[in-house]
Amino acid sequence: MTSTTITVRRARTSDVHRIRSLVAPLADERILVAKEAVAYYEGLQEFRIAEGPDGEVIGCGALHVMWEDLAEVRTLAADRRWRGHGVGHVLLEALLADAVEIGVQRVFCLTFEVDFFRRHGFEVMANQSAVDPEVYSELLRSHDEGVAEFLDLARVKPNTLGNTRMIRTL
Ligand SMILES: CC(C)(COP(=O)(O)OP(=O)(O)OC[C@H]1O[C@@H](n2cnc3c(N)ncnc32)[C@H](O)[C@@H]1OP(=O)(O)O)[C@@H](O)C(=O)NCCC(=O)NCCS
């Protein structure tokens, strides 16, 4: 089981059930935030899927655009049986390539996996200065929970407790 047997592709509607089953145990542990099925269908085009050698879905991850130069890596999850075999790595590389293609220069993430993201060029955010006050006030208009987490709003603090805010410039 090495990364050479892992392929990454765009998500399909038929993957939503599996994405939810990857997220569910992590949501129980408060590592990821679970969403309603409709949210995964609506956000499907943000998702990449990792497939094992037999075509089984062994991981997922999404890139959510927040602003002209800013996106978030979210819902990055590797099947527990495949941890440490490069699933997270190939997914994150694909999502960062998507960011470049889309025209985003900075990628944010909120995570407990600080070492993993650091090894992929992310740095711990020292403060809120990733966006200027004008963009901050525009982002406040978003209804997206991840954007609220990025802004560190009080209403999402229970979701973000213990997580580290990290950013990478591409
Ligand atoms: C973060 C996460 C996706 C990483 O997935 P993963 O598939 O285990 O990640 P990788 O295998 O690419 O990397 C893990 C380790 O395996 C090692 N590794 C990578 N490729 C390897 C390979 N081909 N063979 C053996 N080991 C390998 C790496 O050295 C890496 O070490 P590091 O974590 O110290 O950097 C996974 O831990 C996870 O699902 N976490 C829960 C959800 C989460 O916190 N997501 C992040 C916030 S959205």
The ligand as an ORCA input file, in Angstrom:
! r2SCAN-3c Opt
* xyz 0 1
  C      -4.696     14.643      8.091
  C      -4.921     13.330      7.395
  C      -5.879     13.551      6.217
  C      -3.599     12.806      6.871
  O      -3.868     11.633      6.154
  P      -2.771     10.499      5.843
  O      -3.244      9.798      4.646
  O      -2.497      9.689      7.051
  O      -1.510     11.410      5.503
  P      -0.169     10.942      4.809
  O      -0.084      9.450      4.788
  O      -0.021     11.655      3.526
  O       0.876     11.518      5.805
  C       0.925     11.004      7.135
  C       2.306     10.454      7.406
  O       2.543      9.289      6.659
  C       3.832      9.355      6.045
  N       3.713      8.931      4.646
  C       3.341      9.682      3.594
  N       3.361      8.986      2.455
  C       3.725      7.750      2.787
  C       3.913      6.556      2.055
  N       3.721      6.519      0.737
  N       4.266      5.467      2.738
  C       4.447      5.509      4.054
  N       4.300      6.605      4.817
  C       3.937      7.718      4.182
  C       4.299     10.758      6.068
  O       5.629     10.784      6.533
  C       3.365     11.448      7.019
  O       4.003     11.828      8.186
  P       3.540     13.191      8.922
  O       2.051     13.077      9.244
  O       4.381     13.193     10.117
  O       3.771     14.275      7.924
  C      -5.494     12.252      8.351
  O      -4.677     12.184      9.500
  C      -6.933     12.493      8.766
  O      -7.874     12.037      8.099
  N      -7.134     13.229      9.890
  C      -8.440     13.524     10.415
  C      -9.105     14.694      9.714
  C      -8.300     15.975      9.813
  O      -7.800     16.339     10.872
  N      -8.194     16.701      8.679
  C      -7.446     17.948      8.610
  C      -8.320     19.159      8.778
  S      -9.411     19.439      7.411
*
